[in-house]
Amino acid sequence: MKMTAQQPRYSKEEFARRGDDIYEHTIRPQLAGEDDGKFVMIDIETGAYEIDSDEMTASDRLLARCPEAQVWMMRVGSRYVRRFGASHSLGLA
């Protein structure tokens, strides 16, 4: 049975503030170099989280533990989960 995240109970700003705060103060200090690029799924209400290189695996594990989770997603080592548009590595501006 596939579980899905609950409807948001917070404004976008409060959701982001809570997720970023938990990530910066609780999770980030515990990360190692091999975690770079992995996805972090955080329940902004309980602080529970899962880390995996596959975002669906991390999400499924978190939702199995916390079915009512309000999930905030981060990517270790990046300000963005995904990036769209031109890439500097391709020599594009």
Secondary structure as GFF3:
##gff-version 3
##sequence-region A 1 93
A	DSSP	alpha_helix	12	22	.	.	.	ID=ss1
A	DSSP	pi_helix	23	27	.	.	.	ID=ss2
A	DSSP	three_ten_helix	28	30	.	.	.	ID=ss3
A	DSSP	three_ten_helix	33	35	.	.	.	ID=ss4
A	DSSP	beta_strand	39	43	.	.	.	ID=ss5
A	DSSP	beta_strand	49	52	.	.	.	ID=ss6
A	DSSP	alpha_helix	55	65	.	.	.	ID=ss7
A	DSSP	beta_strand	71	75	.	.	.	ID=ss8
A	DSSP	three_ten_helix	88	90	.	.	.	ID=ss9
###
